[in-house]
Amino acid sequence: MIFPWQKTRLVREFYNNGILDQARTNSIAVALGLTDHQVTAWFAKKIQKNLKAQNEGPQTNTPLIGKYDVWEEPPQTEIVLNDVISTAESLEEYLGKQKPIREVKHGHTYYIFKSEFSPDPIDSPNGGIWTAVSKPGDSFDEFLSWKKLARAMTTGGFQENHLNVIGITLSREKFHVEVGVRIIDGLTDETNMAIARCMRHIMGVPQSAFYFDLNAPRLTLFPGE
């Protein structure tokens, strides 16, 4: 589900991420309820506007793509959690006991890592979310199925009975949390909602503030309206 307040930001995220191909055009169109032609026209207008501003305005080194904030100081890492659970209820109960991180700033970028291992906090001072899905016979590349989880958490469309591994990593200057979760019965709608509620609780932000960019390895938080 795409909330009305997310539409402009959604288009901007896709635009900032670079190349506009047919698949991405269609994804944006479906999300926003527009036609492919309308999306393409929007991009063309934005590109022309940016080029005009670049040619007519003062010369700077500022790129046309969006820039994202990072913490000024590298975080000190403390791994405090790692557990195995099997149901949506136990996932919510387990994560619901953890202390929320109330000082997370809206608009900062939290990365989704394509790995079954927690990322080095030096590579992501803002923390992030890492995911993986495995089943017998999967190759290593197929194992890193983070996009499926992103779609599941926004559309509830991931119903495959795989062994799902979900990790949530949140970093602050002196605070770091890692949660390793194994869900044996697949990501059902109920499980998706439980994950969203847990993330909302840990990060201390409204559930509606979660926005996934399905074409780039990151999760961006925006304040809900």
Secondary structure as UniProt FT lines:
FT   HELIX           4..6
FT   HELIX           7..16
FT   HELIX           22..32
FT   HELIX           36..56
FT   HELIX           88..96
FT   TURN            102..103
FT   TURN            106..107
FT   STRAND          109..113
FT   TURN            121..123
FT   TURN            125..126
FT   STRAND          127..134
FT   TURN            136..137
FT   HELIX           140..143
FT   HELIX           146..155
FT   STRAND          163..172
FT   TURN            173..174
FT   STRAND          175..183
FT   TURN            184..185
FT   HELIX           189..203
FT   HELIX           207..209
FT   STRAND          210..213
FT   TURN            214..217
FT   STRAND          218..221
//
